[in-house]
Structures are given as structure tokens and as C-alpha cells.
Amino acid sequence: MLAPLQAADWAFVARNADYLLGGAGATVLLTLTSVLLGFLVGFPAGAIEVYGSGWTQRVVSDVGTVLRGTPIVVIMVYFFFVLQLSSSAFVTATLALGLRSAAYQAQIFRGALQSVDEGQLEAARALGLGQRGAVLHVVVPQALRRSVPSFQNEFTIVLKDTSVAFAIGFGELLKRSRDLFISPQHGGTAVFEIVVFMSAIYFVLTFATNRGLDWVDARYHVPSGEGS
């Protein structure tokens, strides 16, 4: 049996569950937009690191090193309060998380592109494909399939890092949980219950993401011996 105080605390959480779930929805949306931006920037960046040359390759490599070496909270606060890229906390958080993710995804895709045997590229060119066509039609499809396990890890990291958007006031799950801590109707006794509920939501989101990407990996996995 729950003590009366505990029962009241859980009742408080239940009354505000929709508010917390709204924060979970904001977390999912921020994760998706950030990962998408990371892919749109990271994949070309990875390709430039493999097939590029000269100053473009150096710039991509140096910018990626800076982004990977800077804490995400520093990037986000700098974008929002110093550069003031946008008055929207959501847009700023997406840019910060997306660009930092792009720096990591570039390395994921760089490794995946390099894992495809060079002989396949040479064979494609011998059959009449140009360098760009050979890379696009022969190397890229295999590289994307091989990158899924590492991409799964990056997706999970971005999902967890959305909590850093709390620092610039975006109403994701952690921010809304804190709002309940300090709300006038909260007597200060349901902190544990709110944290448990919030943690359960994060666990469900992470678990569902991992299981979904496990299915993608199993569906599109490159069989042993293929592509080597």
C-alpha cells in the first residue's frame, strides 16, 4: 500500500501526465529534425573526406574536429545567446544538435564508404561509369547499409542530448519536468515520482528507437562476403 503522501504525489504526476507527454513529443520532434539535419550535412561531409581534396577536404575535416571537440551545451548556448541565430529555441537546438551530429555522422559515413572494396569502384569504372556514377550507384548503397549499426548509436545519443535544450528554455521533457518541480501547486514532495516518470519515458523512447533500428539493420544488413 502507498503511504498517503506517496499516493498524493503519484496523483499529482497522473494529473500532469499529458504535460510531460507533450514534452516527450517535443523531444521526439527535436530528435528527428536534428538527426535529419545531421544526415543531410554529415553524409556529404563524409564523402568529401573520402573523395575530396584540397581546401574543401581540410575545411570539412577541421570544422568536424571543432564540433566533435566542443560540448553540446556550449554549442547550443553560443548559438542562442551569442550568435543569436534564431529567436526560436527549437530552431537553435535543432541547428546545434544537427550540426554536432553531422560531425559524428560524417565519420560514420566516411568509415562506411571506405569499407567498400576499391575493386568494386574500379570495376564500375571499367564498365563505363564515371567516378561520380560509380560512387553513387555502387559504393553509396552498400555504405548506407553498413552504417546502420553506428547510426543507431548516434540516433540514441542525439535523443538523450535533446535534454540539453533545457539550457536555452526549450520545452522538452526535462524542462517540463522541472516546471512541475517548481509549479505553485506542487508541494515539493513529488520530485522522485516525477523523475521516475520522466526516466520511464526516456527508456521507452530509447528502447523503441533501438528496436526499430535493429529491424532496419537486420533487413538491410550486407551479407558476409558481399561488398568485399
LUMGU-890349 format. One line per 4 residues: number of its first residue (from 1); for each residue x, y, z of C-alpha. Coordinates in steps of 0.5 Angstrom, whole numbers. Each point is the difference from the previous one (the first is absolute). Example, Ala and Ser with C-alpha at 12.3 -4.5 7.8 and 13.67 -1.06 7.14 Angstrom:
2
1	25:-9:16 ~ 2:7:-2
***
This chain:
228
1	0:0:0 ~ 2:7:-2 ~ 1:5:6 ~ -5:6:0
5	6:5:-2 ~ 2:-5:-6 ~ -7:-1:-3 ~ -1:7:0
9	7:1:-4 ~ -2:-5:-5 ~ -7:3:-1 ~ 4:7:-1
13	4:-4:-5 ~ -6:-3:-3 ~ -4:7:-1 ~ 6:3:-4
17	2:-6:-4 ~ -3:3:-6 ~ 5:6:1 ~ 6:-5:1
21	-2:-4:-6 ~ 0:7:-4 ~ 7:1:2 ~ 1:-7:-3
25	-3:1:-6 ~ 5:7:-1 ~ 6:-5:2 ~ -2:-5:-6
29	-1:6:-5 ~ 6:3:2 ~ 4:-6:0 ~ -3:-2:-7
33	2:7:-3 ~ 7:0:3 ~ 1:-7:-3 ~ -2:2:-7
37	4:6:0 ~ 6:-4:2 ~ -1:-4:-5 ~ -1:5:-6
41	6:3:3 ~ 4:-6:2 ~ 0:-4:-6 ~ 2:5:-5
45	6:2:5 ~ 2:-8:1 ~ 0:0:-8 ~ 4:6:0
49	5:-3:5 ~ 1:-6:-4 ~ 0:2:-7 ~ 1:8:0
53	7:3:0 ~ 3:7:1 ~ -3:5:5 ~ -7:-3:0
57	2:-6:3 ~ 4:4:5 ~ -5:4:2 ~ -5:-5:1
61	5:-4:4 ~ 1:6:4 ~ -7:2:1 ~ -2:-7:2
65	6:0:5 ~ -2:6:4 ~ -7:-2:0 ~ 1:-7:3
69	5:3:5 ~ -5:5:3 ~ -5:-2:5 ~ -7:1:-3
73	-3:4:6 ~ 6:5:-2 ~ -2:0:-8 ~ -7:1:2
77	1:6:5 ~ 4:3:-5 ~ -4:-1:-6 ~ -6:3:4
81	3:6:5 ~ 6:2:-4 ~ -1:-1:-8 ~ -8:0:1
85	-1:-4:-6 ~ -8:0:2 ~ -4:2:5 ~ -3:-7:0
89	3:-4:5 ~ -3:-6:-4 ~ 4:2:-7 ~ 6:2:4
93	0:-7:4 ~ -1:-3:-7 ~ 6:3:-3 ~ 4:-1:6
97	-1:-8:1 ~ -1:-1:-8 ~ 7:3:-2 ~ 3:-3:6
101	-3:-7:-2 ~ 2:2:-7 ~ 8:0:2 ~ -1:-7:3
105	-4:-3:-6 ~ 5:3:-4 ~ 5:-5:3 ~ -5:-6:0
109	-1:1:-8 ~ 7:1:-1 ~ 1:-7:3 ~ -5:-3:-4
113	2:3:-6 ~ 7:-2:1 ~ -2:-7:2 ~ -3:-2:-7
117	6:-3:-4 ~ 3:4:-5 ~ 0:-5:-5 ~ -8:1:-1
121	2:7:-2 ~ 5:-2:-5 ~ -5:-5:-3 ~ -5:5:0
125	4:5:-4 ~ 2:-6:-5 ~ -7:-1:-1 ~ -1:7:-3
129	-2:4:7 ~ 4:7:1 ~ 3:1:7 ~ -7:3:3
133	-4:-5:-3 ~ 4:-6:3 ~ 0:3:7 ~ -8:2:-1
137	-2:-7:-2 ~ 5:-5:2 ~ 3:3:7 ~ -5:4:3
141	-6:-5:0 ~ 5:-5:4 ~ 3:5:4 ~ -7:2:3
145	-2:-7:2 ~ 7:-1:3 ~ -1:7:4 ~ -7:-2:4
149	3:-3:6 ~ 5:6:1 ~ -6:5:-2 ~ -4:-4:5
153	4:2:6 ~ 1:7:-3 ~ -8:1:0 ~ 0:-2:7
157	5:5:2 ~ -4:5:-3 ~ -6:-2:3 ~ 3:1:7
161	3:6:-2 ~ -6:4:-1 ~ -1:1:8 ~ 6:5:-1
165	-5:4:-4 ~ -3:2:7 ~ 6:5:1 ~ -3:4:-5
169	-7:-1:2 ~ -3:-4:-5 ~ -6:-4:3 ~ 3:-7:-1
173	-1:-6:5 ~ 5:2:5 ~ -2:8:0 ~ -8:-2:1
177	2:-5:6 ~ 4:6:3 ~ -6:4:-1 ~ -4:-5:4
181	5:0:6 ~ -1:8:1 ~ -7:1:-2 ~ -4:3:5
185	-5:-6:1 ~ 6:-4:1 ~ 1:-1:8 ~ 8:-2:-2
189	-1:-8:2 ~ -1:-3:-7 ~ 7:1:-2 ~ 1:-7:0
193	-6:-2:-3 ~ 1:5:-6 ~ 7:-2:-1 ~ -2:-8:0
197	-6:2:-5 ~ 5:4:-5 ~ 5:-5:0 ~ -5:-5:-2
201	-2:4:-6 ~ 7:0:-2 ~ 1:-7:1 ~ -6:-1:-4
205	3:4:-6 ~ 7:-2:0 ~ -3:-8:0 ~ -5:2:-5
209	6:3:-4 ~ 5:-6:1 ~ -5:-5:-2 ~ -2:4:-6
213	7:1:-3 ~ 1:-7:2 ~ -5:-2:-5 ~ 3:4:-5
217	7:-3:1 ~ -3:-7:-1 ~ -4:2:-6 ~ 6:3:-4
221	6:-3:3 ~ 5:-1:-5 ~ 1:-8:0 ~ 7:-3:1
225	4:1:-6 ~ -4:5:-3 ~ 3:6:-2 ~ 7:-2:2
***
